[in-house]
């Protein structure tokens, strides 16, 4: 079942982070961490919120990139690269990238 980005799921997906994403989370400032945590919460209900990334190797997995608004203090934007596994009921965040 493919969800539409504007239709929330009634059964939230589980969200998992890769080791690399976990390491990046540990380096974020509190305001950045808050933004990422809110985005992760939204992804569990709206997993196709991000921009589709074409060319994935697995036809049963959809790849996306979601970007936050620039932080007010630094102007940095945070990108969250993730995969939606419908058959597993999960979102797997592979990378979190912070920068200008």
N, C-alpha and C positions, 0 to 999 in steps of 0.2 A: 504494500500500500504506500503510495507516494503522497506525502503531505504537501499542501500548498503553503507558501510562506505567510500568507495572510490569515490562515486558519490555524488556531492553536490546537495542539494535541490534547486529547482528554486524558491520555495516559503518558505522563512525562517520561522522556528517555533518560537512561542513566548516562552520566557524563564522566568520562575517564580522561586523565591527563598522562601524556608520555613523560618519561624521566626528564627529557629536555624541557618540556613545558613546566614541570614542577620546579626545575632549577631556575628558570626565568622568573616564575612567580616569586621566588625567594628574594630576587633582586629588585623587585618593583617597590616604588614608594607607596605609602599607605593610600594616597588618592588614586594612584594607578591601579593598585590591587583592588580597591573598591569598584572601580569601573569594570575590570575584568571579571570579578565575581558576579556583578550584575549581568554582564553579557552571558556568562556561563549559565546562569539561571534562566535567561531568556532562551538560550539554545536548547535547553531541555524540553521546552514547550513549543518553540518555533525553530526546529533544527535547520530549516532551509532559509534562514534569515540572511545568511551571507551571500557573497557573490560566487556563483558556480565556477569551479575550476575544471575545464575540459581535459580530456585525455587520461583519465584514471585507468589503471591497469585492471581493476576489478569491476565488472559490470554491475555487481550487486551493491557497490559502495559509491556514494556520491561525495565528492570533495568540494569544500567551500573555504572562502576566506571572509572573515568578518573584521571590520575595522571600527575602532572607536573614534570619537571626535578628539581633536588635539586637546591635550591637557592645558588648562588655563595658564599654568605657571611656566611650563617648558615649551609648549607648542608641539610636544611629541604626540605621535599617534601610536596606538597599539594594534597590531594585526594578530588575529587568532586564526590559525590554519587548522581545519578539522575535517573529519570524515563522518558521514552519517551511515550507520549500519542498521537499516530498518529491520532486517531479519534477526538481529541480535537485540534490538530495542536500545541502541546505544549511540552516543556521540563520542568520538575519540579525538581529543585535541592533541595534535602532533607537535605544533610549534606555537609559541607566543613570542612575537617580535615587537620590540619597543624602539622607537626612534623618530627622527624628524620626517 
